[in-house]
Amino acid sequence: MRLVTVQVKPGSRAPSIQTDGELLIVAVREPAREGKANAAVRRALACHLKVPISRVRLVRGATGRMKAFVIDDLR
């Protein structure tokens, strides 16, 4: 299990993932409404880390731009 801290940039023109030390900066196209950006970040993290989306859980920051995700069984 690993805790990943993420800064989200919703409504971006181009999706991307950048690193800034221990912080991941994830830009997604989806707006920050009705959990759409959270779902997009979850999918992007799963793809970037090459794990199934079911192993990526949002544990903190559901309504803010700073979020914490737990990645189960990350090797």
PyMOL Python script that loads the backbone (N, CA, C, O; Angstrom):
from pymol import cmd

cmd.read_pdbstr("""\
ATOM      1  N   MET A   1       0.844  -1.170   0.000  1.00  0.00           N
ATOM      2  CA  MET A   1       0.000   0.000   0.000  1.00  0.00           C
ATOM      3  C   MET A   1       0.895   1.241   0.000  1.00  0.00           C
ATOM      4  O   MET A   1       1.870   1.313   0.748  1.00  0.00           O
ATOM      5  N   ARG A   2       0.556   2.209  -0.841  1.00  0.00           N
ATOM      6  CA  ARG A   2       1.352   3.425  -0.951  1.00  0.00           C
ATOM      7  C   ARG A   2       0.428   4.633  -1.012  1.00  0.00           C
ATOM      8  O   ARG A   2      -0.595   4.599  -1.697  1.00  0.00           O
ATOM      9  N   LEU A   3       0.778   5.691  -0.306  1.00  0.00           N
ATOM     10  CA  LEU A   3       0.017   6.933  -0.319  1.00  0.00           C
ATOM     11  C   LEU A   3       0.644   7.868  -1.350  1.00  0.00           C
ATOM     12  O   LEU A   3       1.851   8.107  -1.330  1.00  0.00           O
ATOM     13  N   VAL A   4      -0.186   8.394  -2.250  1.00  0.00           N
ATOM     14  CA  VAL A   4       0.275   9.292  -3.307  1.00  0.00           C
ATOM     15  C   VAL A   4      -0.448  10.625  -3.144  1.00  0.00           C
ATOM     16  O   VAL A   4      -1.677  10.668  -3.108  1.00  0.00           O
ATOM     17  N   THR A   5       0.315  11.710  -3.046  1.00  0.00           N
ATOM     18  CA  THR A   5      -0.262  13.049  -2.952  1.00  0.00           C
ATOM     19  C   THR A   5      -0.335  13.645  -4.344  1.00  0.00           C
ATOM     20  O   THR A   5       0.635  13.611  -5.102  1.00  0.00           O
ATOM     21  N   VAL A   6      -1.514  14.198  -4.673  1.00  0.00           N
ATOM     22  CA  VAL A   6      -1.779  14.668  -6.024  1.00  0.00           C
ATOM     23  C   VAL A   6      -2.341  16.084  -5.975  1.00  0.00           C
ATOM     24  O   VAL A   6      -3.202  16.398  -5.154  1.00  0.00           O
ATOM     25  N   GLN A   7      -1.843  16.923  -6.862  1.00  0.00           N
ATOM     26  CA  GLN A   7      -2.450  18.229  -7.108  1.00  0.00           C
ATOM     27  C   GLN A   7      -3.176  18.119  -8.439  1.00  0.00           C
ATOM     28  O   GLN A   7      -2.579  17.739  -9.447  1.00  0.00           O
ATOM     29  N   VAL A   8      -4.465  18.453  -8.446  1.00  0.00           N
ATOM     30  CA  VAL A   8      -5.284  18.276  -9.641  1.00  0.00           C
ATOM     31  C   VAL A   8      -5.502  19.615 -10.331  1.00  0.00           C
ATOM     32  O   VAL A   8      -5.733  20.641  -9.691  1.00  0.00           O
ATOM     33  N   LYS A   9      -5.421  19.571 -11.662  1.00  0.00           N
ATOM     34  CA  LYS A   9      -5.729  20.733 -12.493  1.00  0.00           C
ATOM     35  C   LYS A   9      -6.882  20.339 -13.420  1.00  0.00           C
ATOM     36  O   LYS A   9      -6.651  19.859 -14.530  1.00  0.00           O
ATOM     37  N   PRO A  10      -8.131  20.542 -12.961  1.00  0.00           N
ATOM     38  CA  PRO A  10      -9.277  20.161 -13.793  1.00  0.00           C
ATOM     39  C   PRO A  10      -9.490  21.159 -14.926  1.00  0.00           C
ATOM     40  O   PRO A  10      -9.041  22.303 -14.852  1.00  0.00           O
ATOM     41  N   GLY A  11     -10.177  20.713 -15.973  1.00  0.00           N
ATOM     42  CA  GLY A  11     -10.497  21.582 -17.088  1.00  0.00           C
ATOM     43  C   GLY A  11      -9.306  21.992 -17.923  1.00  0.00           C
ATOM     44  O   GLY A  11      -9.339  23.042 -18.566  1.00  0.00           O
ATOM     45  N   SER A  12      -8.261  21.196 -17.931  1.00  0.00           N
ATOM     46  CA  SER A  12      -7.056  21.514 -18.704  1.00  0.00           C
ATOM     47  C   SER A  12      -7.260  21.173 -20.175  1.00  0.00           C
ATOM     48  O   SER A  12      -8.083  20.324 -20.520  1.00  0.00           O
ATOM     49  N   ARG A  13      -6.510  21.836 -21.023  1.00  0.00           N
ATOM     50  CA  ARG A  13      -6.608  21.551 -22.461  1.00  0.00           C
ATOM     51  C   ARG A  13      -6.032  20.185 -22.801  1.00  0.00           C
ATOM     52  O   ARG A  13      -6.617  19.430 -23.578  1.00  0.00           O
ATOM     53  N   ALA A  14      -4.896  19.878 -22.221  1.00  0.00           N
ATOM     54  CA  ALA A  14      -4.235  18.607 -22.513  1.00  0.00           C
ATOM     55  C   ALA A  14      -3.987  17.845 -21.209  1.00  0.00           C
ATOM     56  O   ALA A  14      -3.393  18.393 -20.281  1.00  0.00           O
ATOM     57  N   PRO A  15      -4.431  16.598 -21.129  1.00  0.00           N
ATOM     58  CA  PRO A  15      -4.163  15.812 -19.925  1.00  0.00           C
ATOM     59  C   PRO A  15      -2.676  15.486 -19.806  1.00  0.00           C
ATOM     60  O   PRO A  15      -2.002  15.224 -20.802  1.00  0.00           O
ATOM     61  N   SER A  16      -2.179  15.506 -18.569  1.00  0.00           N
ATOM     62  CA  SER A  16      -0.770  15.182 -18.349  1.00  0.00           C
ATOM     63  C   SER A  16      -0.550  14.813 -16.889  1.00  0.00           C
ATOM     64  O   SER A  16      -1.375  15.098 -16.021  1.00  0.00           O
ATOM     65  N   ILE A  17       0.588  14.170 -16.646  1.00  0.00           N
ATOM     66  CA  ILE A  17       1.030  13.874 -15.284  1.00  0.00           C
ATOM     67  C   ILE A  17       2.479  14.306 -15.183  1.00  0.00           C
ATOM     68  O   ILE A  17       3.325  13.869 -15.963  1.00  0.00           O
ATOM     69  N   GLN A  18       2.763  15.179 -14.201  1.00  0.00           N
ATOM     70  CA  GLN A  18       4.119  15.652 -13.954  1.00  0.00           C
ATOM     71  C   GLN A  18       4.462  15.368 -12.508  1.00  0.00           C
ATOM     72  O   GLN A  18       3.576  15.242 -11.662  1.00  0.00           O
ATOM     73  N   THR A  19       5.749  15.268 -12.226  1.00  0.00           N
ATOM     74  CA  THR A  19       6.190  15.062 -10.851  1.00  0.00           C
ATOM     75  C   THR A  19       6.919  16.296 -10.347  1.00  0.00           C
ATOM     76  O   THR A  19       7.629  16.972 -11.091  1.00  0.00           O
ATOM     77  N   ASP A  20       6.725  16.569  -9.081  1.00  0.00           N
ATOM     78  CA  ASP A  20       7.414  17.656  -8.403  1.00  0.00           C
ATOM     79  C   ASP A  20       7.843  17.108  -7.044  1.00  0.00           C
ATOM     80  O   ASP A  20       7.174  17.331  -6.035  1.00  0.00           O
ATOM     81  N   GLY A  21       8.951  16.398  -7.032  1.00  0.00           N
ATOM     82  CA  GLY A  21       9.380  15.716  -5.813  1.00  0.00           C
ATOM     83  C   GLY A  21       8.456  14.544  -5.538  1.00  0.00           C
ATOM     84  O   GLY A  21       8.325  13.646  -6.369  1.00  0.00           O
ATOM     85  N   GLU A  22       7.820  14.547  -4.387  1.00  0.00           N
ATOM     86  CA  GLU A  22       6.881  13.490  -4.013  1.00  0.00           C
ATOM     87  C   GLU A  22       5.466  13.783  -4.486  1.00  0.00           C
ATOM     88  O   GLU A  22       4.588  12.928  -4.365  1.00  0.00           O
ATOM     89  N   LEU A  23       5.229  14.963  -5.018  1.00  0.00           N
ATOM     90  CA  LEU A  23       3.907  15.397  -5.453  1.00  0.00           C
ATOM     91  C   LEU A  23       3.708  15.097  -6.942  1.00  0.00           C
ATOM     92  O   LEU A  23       4.589  15.362  -7.761  1.00  0.00           O
ATOM     93  N   LEU A  24       2.550  14.544  -7.278  1.00  0.00           N
ATOM     94  CA  LEU A  24       2.180  14.355  -8.678  1.00  0.00           C
ATOM     95  C   LEU A  24       1.208  15.465  -9.058  1.00  0.00           C
ATOM     96  O   LEU A  24       0.264  15.744  -8.319  1.00  0.00           O
ATOM     97  N   ILE A  25       1.431  16.095 -10.196  1.00  0.00           N
ATOM     98  CA  ILE A  25       0.533  17.125 -10.702  1.00  0.00           C
ATOM     99  C   ILE A  25      -0.194  16.510 -11.893  1.00  0.00           C
ATOM    100  O   ILE A  25       0.413  16.204 -12.920  1.00  0.00           O
ATOM    101  N   VAL A  26      -1.511  16.335 -11.736  1.00  0.00           N
ATOM    102  CA  VAL A  26      -2.308  15.656 -12.752  1.00  0.00           C
ATOM    103  C   VAL A  26      -3.284  16.651 -13.368  1.00  0.00           C
ATOM    104  O   VAL A  26      -4.135  17.206 -12.674  1.00  0.00           O
ATOM    105  N   ALA A  27      -3.157  16.871 -14.664  1.00  0.00           N
ATOM    106  CA  ALA A  27      -4.075  17.732 -15.406  1.00  0.00           C
ATOM    107  C   ALA A  27      -5.056  16.835 -16.157  1.00  0.00           C
ATOM    108  O   ALA A  27      -4.658  15.900 -16.851  1.00  0.00           O
ATOM    109  N   VAL A  28      -6.352  17.139 -16.006  1.00  0.00           N
ATOM    110  CA  VAL A  28      -7.398  16.371 -16.681  1.00  0.00           C
ATOM    111  C   VAL A  28      -8.345  17.328 -17.399  1.00  0.00           C
ATOM    112  O   VAL A  28      -8.482  18.485 -17.002  1.00  0.00           O
ATOM    113  N   ARG A  29      -8.987  16.851 -18.439  1.00  0.00           N
ATOM    114  CA  ARG A  29      -9.924  17.674 -19.209  1.00  0.00           C
ATOM    115  C   ARG A  29     -11.260  17.854 -18.505  1.00  0.00           C
ATOM    116  O   ARG A  29     -11.924  18.874 -18.688  1.00  0.00           O
ATOM    117  N   GLU A  30     -11.653  16.889 -17.713  1.00  0.00           N
ATOM    118  CA  GLU A  30     -12.960  16.909 -17.083  1.00  0.00           C
ATOM    119  C   GLU A  30     -13.080  18.063 -16.090  1.00  0.00           C
ATOM    120  O   GLU A  30     -12.097  18.437 -15.451  1.00  0.00           O
ATOM    121  N   PRO A  31     -14.283  18.629 -15.959  1.00  0.00           N
ATOM    122  CA  PRO A  31     -14.492  19.721 -15.001  1.00  0.00           C
ATOM    123  C   PRO A  31     -14.573  19.194 -13.575  1.00  0.00           C
ATOM    124  O   PRO A  31     -14.799  18.006 -13.345  1.00  0.00           O
ATOM    125  N   ALA A  32     -14.387  20.091 -12.637  1.00  0.00           N
ATOM    126  CA  ALA A  32     -14.460  19.731 -11.215  1.00  0.00           C
ATOM    127  C   ALA A  32     -15.911  19.796 -10.748  1.00  0.00           C
ATOM    128  O   ALA A  32     -16.247  20.559  -9.842  1.00  0.00           O
ATOM    129  N   ARG A  33     -16.753  19.004 -11.363  1.00  0.00           N
ATOM    130  CA  ARG A  33     -18.167  18.932 -11.017  1.00  0.00           C
ATOM    131  C   ARG A  33     -18.618  17.488 -10.944  1.00  0.00           C
ATOM    132  O   ARG A  33     -18.238  16.667 -11.779  1.00  0.00           O
ATOM    133  N   GLU A  34     -19.423  17.182  -9.952  1.00  0.00           N
ATOM    134  CA  GLU A  34     -20.066  15.873  -9.809  1.00  0.00           C
ATOM    135  C   GLU A  34     -19.078  14.710  -9.809  1.00  0.00           C
ATOM    136  O   GLU A  34     -19.424  13.606 -10.231  1.00  0.00           O
ATOM    137  N   GLY A  35     -17.861  14.943  -9.342  1.00  0.00           N
ATOM    138  CA  GLY A  35     -16.866  13.884  -9.234  1.00  0.00           C
ATOM    139  C   GLY A  35     -16.214  13.479 -10.548  1.00  0.00           C
ATOM    140  O   GLY A  35     -15.481  12.491 -10.595  1.00  0.00           O
ATOM    141  N   LYS A  36     -16.472  14.229 -11.613  1.00  0.00           N
ATOM    142  CA  LYS A  36     -15.914  13.868 -12.921  1.00  0.00           C
ATOM    143  C   LYS A  36     -14.388  13.980 -12.931  1.00  0.00           C
ATOM    144  O   LYS A  36     -13.709  13.106 -13.469  1.00  0.00           O
ATOM    145  N   ALA A  37     -13.847  15.042 -12.343  1.00  0.00           N
ATOM    146  CA  ALA A  37     -12.388  15.204 -12.308  1.00  0.00           C
ATOM    147  C   ALA A  37     -11.751  14.133 -11.419  1.00  0.00           C
ATOM    148  O   ALA A  37     -10.691  13.605 -11.755  1.00  0.00           O
ATOM    149  N   ASN A  38     -12.379  13.810 -10.299  1.00  0.00           N
ATOM    150  CA  ASN A  38     -11.842  12.770  -9.418  1.00  0.00           C
ATOM    151  C   ASN A  38     -11.754  11.433 -10.140  1.00  0.00           C
ATOM    152  O   ASN A  38     -10.756  10.722 -10.018  1.00  0.00           O
ATOM    153  N   ALA A  39     -12.795  11.090 -10.893  1.00  0.00           N
ATOM    154  CA  ALA A  39     -12.793   9.831 -11.639  1.00  0.00           C
ATOM    155  C   ALA A  39     -11.710   9.838 -12.715  1.00  0.00           C
ATOM    156  O   ALA A  39     -11.043   8.828 -12.940  1.00  0.00           O
ATOM    157  N   ALA A  40     -11.540  10.979 -13.377  1.00  0.00           N
ATOM    158  CA  ALA A  40     -10.507  11.076 -14.420  1.00  0.00           C
ATOM    159  C   ALA A  40      -9.108  10.950 -13.828  1.00  0.00           C
ATOM    160  O   ALA A  40      -8.237  10.317 -14.424  1.00  0.00           O
ATOM    161  N   VAL A  41      -8.887  11.548 -12.662  1.00  0.00           N
ATOM    162  CA  VAL A  41      -7.584  11.451 -11.994  1.00  0.00           C
ATOM    163  C   VAL A  41      -7.322  10.007 -11.587  1.00  0.00           C
ATOM    164  O   VAL A  41      -6.205   9.507 -11.725  1.00  0.00           O
ATOM    165  N   ARG A  42      -8.340   9.352 -11.091  1.00  0.00           N
ATOM    166  CA  ARG A  42      -8.206   7.948 -10.695  1.00  0.00           C
ATOM    167  C   ARG A  42      -7.800   7.080 -11.880  1.00  0.00           C
ATOM    168  O   ARG A  42      -6.905   6.242 -11.766  1.00  0.00           O
ATOM    169  N   ARG A  43      -8.459   7.284 -13.017  1.00  0.00           N
ATOM    170  CA  ARG A  43      -8.118   6.534 -14.236  1.00  0.00           C
ATOM    171  C   ARG A  43      -6.700   6.854 -14.693  1.00  0.00           C
ATOM    172  O   ARG A  43      -5.951   5.957 -15.079  1.00  0.00           O
ATOM    173  N   ALA A  44      -6.330   8.137 -14.649  1.00  0.00           N
ATOM    174  CA  ALA A  44      -4.993   8.548 -15.093  1.00  0.00           C
ATOM    175  C   ALA A  44      -3.909   7.939 -14.202  1.00  0.00           C
ATOM    176  O   ALA A  44      -2.881   7.479 -14.700  1.00  0.00           O
ATOM    177  N   LEU A  45      -4.136   7.937 -12.892  1.00  0.00           N
ATOM    178  CA  LEU A  45      -3.155   7.335 -11.977  1.00  0.00           C
ATOM    179  C   LEU A  45      -3.015   5.837 -12.223  1.00  0.00           C
ATOM    180  O   LEU A  45      -1.904   5.308 -12.251  1.00  0.00           O
ATOM    181  N   ALA A  46      -4.136   5.161 -12.400  1.00  0.00           N
ATOM    182  CA  ALA A  46      -4.092   3.718 -12.649  1.00  0.00           C
ATOM    183  C   ALA A  46      -3.306   3.415 -13.921  1.00  0.00           C
ATOM    184  O   ALA A  46      -2.508   2.478 -13.954  1.00  0.00           O
ATOM    185  N   CYS A  47      -3.529   4.192 -14.949  1.00  0.00           N
ATOM    186  CA  CYS A  47      -2.817   3.992 -16.214  1.00  0.00           C
ATOM    187  C   CYS A  47      -1.326   4.310 -16.051  1.00  0.00           C
ATOM    188  O   CYS A  47      -0.473   3.558 -16.523  1.00  0.00           O
ATOM    189  N   HIS A  48      -1.021   5.415 -15.388  1.00  0.00           N
ATOM    190  CA  HIS A  48       0.372   5.843 -15.201  1.00  0.00           C
ATOM    191  C   HIS A  48       1.162   4.838 -14.365  1.00  0.00           C
ATOM    192  O   HIS A  48       2.322   4.551 -14.662  1.00  0.00           O
ATOM    193  N   LEU A  49       0.531   4.306 -13.324  1.00  0.00           N
ATOM    194  CA  LEU A  49       1.209   3.367 -12.426  1.00  0.00           C
ATOM    195  C   LEU A  49       1.062   1.914 -12.867  1.00  0.00           C
ATOM    196  O   LEU A  49       1.623   1.008 -12.251  1.00  0.00           O
ATOM    197  N   LYS A  50       0.299   1.702 -13.943  1.00  0.00           N
ATOM    198  CA  LYS A  50       0.096   0.358 -14.506  1.00  0.00           C
ATOM    199  C   LYS A  50      -0.508  -0.609 -13.492  1.00  0.00           C
ATOM    200  O   LYS A  50      -0.026  -1.726 -13.303  1.00  0.00           O
ATOM    201  N   VAL A  51      -1.587  -0.143 -12.840  1.00  0.00           N
ATOM    202  CA  VAL A  51      -2.342  -0.981 -11.910  1.00  0.00           C
ATOM    203  C   VAL A  51      -3.815  -0.900 -12.306  1.00  0.00           C
ATOM    204  O   VAL A  51      -4.217   0.059 -12.964  1.00  0.00           O
ATOM    205  N   PRO A  52      -4.624  -1.881 -11.923  1.00  0.00           N
ATOM    206  CA  PRO A  52      -6.060  -1.798 -12.190  1.00  0.00           C
ATOM    207  C   PRO A  52      -6.675  -0.620 -11.427  1.00  0.00           C
ATOM    208  O   PRO A  52      -6.223  -0.276 -10.334  1.00  0.00           O
ATOM    209  N   ILE A  53      -7.697  -0.016 -12.004  1.00  0.00           N
ATOM    210  CA  ILE A  53      -8.331   1.144 -11.384  1.00  0.00           C
ATOM    211  C   ILE A  53      -8.923   0.793 -10.016  1.00  0.00           C
ATOM    212  O   ILE A  53      -9.067   1.666  -9.160  1.00  0.00           O
ATOM    213  N   SER A  54      -9.262  -0.472  -9.810  1.00  0.00           N
ATOM    214  CA  SER A  54      -9.830  -0.894  -8.530  1.00  0.00           C
ATOM    215  C   SER A  54      -8.830  -0.778  -7.384  1.00  0.00           C
ATOM    216  O   SER A  54      -9.228  -0.789  -6.219  1.00  0.00           O
ATOM    217  N   ARG A  55      -7.548  -0.669  -7.691  1.00  0.00           N
ATOM    218  CA  ARG A  55      -6.517  -0.540  -6.652  1.00  0.00           C
ATOM    219  C   ARG A  55      -6.220   0.909  -6.283  1.00  0.00           C
ATOM    220  O   ARG A  55      -5.403   1.164  -5.397  1.00  0.00           O
ATOM    221  N   VAL A  56      -6.865   1.853  -6.943  1.00  0.00           N
ATOM    222  CA  VAL A  56      -6.642   3.276  -6.686  1.00  0.00           C
ATOM    223  C   VAL A  56      -7.841   3.820  -5.923  1.00  0.00           C
ATOM    224  O   VAL A  56      -8.961   3.823  -6.434  1.00  0.00           O
ATOM    225  N   ARG A  57      -7.599   4.289  -4.674  1.00  0.00           N
ATOM    226  CA  ARG A  57      -8.690   4.798  -3.840  1.00  0.00           C
ATOM    227  C   ARG A  57      -8.394   6.223  -3.394  1.00  0.00           C
ATOM    228  O   ARG A  57      -7.288   6.521  -2.943  1.00  0.00           O
ATOM    229  N   LEU A  58      -9.377   7.098  -3.518  1.00  0.00           N
ATOM    230  CA  LEU A  58      -9.280   8.459  -3.014  1.00  0.00           C
ATOM    231  C   LEU A  58      -9.560   8.434  -1.520  1.00  0.00           C
ATOM    232  O   LEU A  58     -10.631   7.992  -1.102  1.00  0.00           O
ATOM    233  N   VAL A  59      -8.613   8.901  -0.705  1.00  0.00           N
ATOM    234  CA  VAL A  59      -8.800   8.855   0.746  1.00  0.00           C
ATOM    235  C   VAL A  59      -8.891  10.232   1.382  1.00  0.00           C
ATOM    236  O   VAL A  59      -9.333  10.356   2.525  1.00  0.00           O
ATOM    237  N   ARG A  60      -8.477  11.277   0.656  1.00  0.00           N
ATOM    238  CA  ARG A  60      -8.542  12.622   1.230  1.00  0.00           C
ATOM    239  C   ARG A  60      -8.601  13.647   0.102  1.00  0.00           C
ATOM    240  O   ARG A  60      -7.916  13.513  -0.912  1.00  0.00           O
ATOM    241  N   GLY A  61      -9.439  14.682   0.295  1.00  0.00           N
ATOM    242  CA  GLY A  61      -9.470  15.791  -0.641  1.00  0.00           C
ATOM    243  C   GLY A  61     -10.483  15.673  -1.756  1.00  0.00           C
ATOM    244  O   GLY A  61     -10.226  16.134  -2.867  1.00  0.00           O
ATOM    245  N   ALA A  62     -11.626  15.069  -1.492  1.00  0.00           N
ATOM    246  CA  ALA A  62     -12.624  14.858  -2.543  1.00  0.00           C
ATOM    247  C   ALA A  62     -13.104  16.166  -3.170  1.00  0.00           C
ATOM    248  O   ALA A  62     -13.472  16.180  -4.344  1.00  0.00           O
ATOM    249  N   THR A  63     -13.108  17.265  -2.412  1.00  0.00           N
ATOM    250  CA  THR A  63     -13.615  18.525  -2.955  1.00  0.00           C
ATOM    251  C   THR A  63     -12.529  19.572  -3.175  1.00  0.00           C
ATOM    252  O   THR A  63     -12.833  20.688  -3.595  1.00  0.00           O
ATOM    253  N   GLY A  64     -11.291  19.243  -2.906  1.00  0.00           N
ATOM    254  CA  GLY A  64     -10.203  20.207  -3.081  1.00  0.00           C
ATOM    255  C   GLY A  64      -9.274  19.805  -4.212  1.00  0.00           C
ATOM    256  O   GLY A  64      -9.415  18.732  -4.798  1.00  0.00           O
ATOM    257  N   ARG A  65      -8.334  20.669  -4.507  1.00  0.00           N
ATOM    258  CA  ARG A  65      -7.369  20.357  -5.568  1.00  0.00           C
ATOM    259  C   ARG A  65      -6.223  19.479  -5.079  1.00  0.00           C
ATOM    260  O   ARG A  65      -5.600  18.777  -5.876  1.00  0.00           O
ATOM    261  N   MET A  66      -5.941  19.508  -3.792  1.00  0.00           N
ATOM    262  CA  MET A  66      -4.929  18.624  -3.212  1.00  0.00           C
ATOM    263  C   MET A  66      -5.631  17.364  -2.719  1.00  0.00           C
ATOM    264  O   MET A  66      -6.556  17.437  -1.910  1.00  0.00           O
ATOM    265  N   LYS A  67      -5.189  16.218  -3.206  1.00  0.00           N
ATOM    266  CA  LYS A  67      -5.830  14.951  -2.895  1.00  0.00           C
ATOM    267  C   LYS A  67      -4.790  13.928  -2.457  1.00  0.00           C
ATOM    268  O   LYS A  67      -3.601  14.063  -2.744  1.00  0.00           O
ATOM    269  N   ALA A  68      -5.260  12.919  -1.768  1.00  0.00           N
ATOM    270  CA  ALA A  68      -4.404  11.789  -1.393  1.00  0.00           C
ATOM    271  C   ALA A  68      -5.093  10.514  -1.871  1.00  0.00           C
ATOM    272  O   ALA A  68      -6.271  10.282  -1.602  1.00  0.00           O
ATOM    273  N   PHE A  69      -4.336   9.708  -2.576  1.00  0.00           N
ATOM    274  CA  PHE A  69      -4.822   8.420  -3.074  1.00  0.00           C
ATOM    275  C   PHE A  69      -3.986   7.324  -2.454  1.00  0.00           C
ATOM    276  O   PHE A  69      -2.782   7.485  -2.255  1.00  0.00           O
ATOM    277  N   VAL A  70      -4.623   6.209  -2.150  1.00  0.00           N
ATOM    278  CA  VAL A  70      -3.915   5.007  -1.702  1.00  0.00           C
ATOM    279  C   VAL A  70      -3.908   4.053  -2.882  1.00  0.00           C
ATOM    280  O   VAL A  70      -4.941   3.782  -3.495  1.00  0.00           O
ATOM    281  N   ILE A  71      -2.712   3.547  -3.188  1.00  0.00           N
ATOM    282  CA  ILE A  71      -2.550   2.563  -4.254  1.00  0.00           C
ATOM    283  C   ILE A  71      -2.281   1.220  -3.571  1.00  0.00           C
ATOM    284  O   ILE A  71      -1.232   1.034  -2.956  1.00  0.00           O
ATOM    285  N   ASP A  72      -3.215   0.300  -3.679  1.00  0.00           N
ATOM    286  CA  ASP A  72      -3.076  -1.017  -3.057  1.00  0.00           C
ATOM    287  C   ASP A  72      -2.150  -1.906  -3.883  1.00  0.00           C
ATOM    288  O   ASP A  72      -2.204  -1.902  -5.113  1.00  0.00           O
ATOM    289  N   ASP A  73      -1.311  -2.657  -3.204  1.00  0.00           N
ATOM    290  CA  ASP A  73      -0.431  -3.656  -3.817  1.00  0.00           C
ATOM    291  C   ASP A  73       0.474  -3.072  -4.908  1.00  0.00           C
ATOM    292  O   ASP A  73       0.698  -3.713  -5.934  1.00  0.00           O
ATOM    293  N   LEU A  74       0.992  -1.866  -4.690  1.00  0.00           N
ATOM    294  CA  LEU A  74       1.930  -1.297  -5.644  1.00  0.00           C
ATOM    295  C   LEU A  74       3.295  -1.897  -5.407  1.00  0.00           C
ATOM    296  O   LEU A  74       3.791  -1.891  -4.280  1.00  0.00           O
ATOM    297  N   ARG A  75       3.907  -2.414  -6.452  1.00  0.00           N
ATOM    298  CA  ARG A  75       5.202  -3.069  -6.313  1.00  0.00           C
ATOM    299  C   ARG A  75       6.289  -2.245  -6.909  1.00  0.00           C
ATOM    300  O   ARG A  75       7.453  -2.646  -6.881  1.00  0.00           O
TER     301      ARG A  75
END
""", "prot")
cmd.dss("prot")
cmd.show_as("cartoon", "prot")
cmd.util.cbc("prot")
cmd.orient("prot")
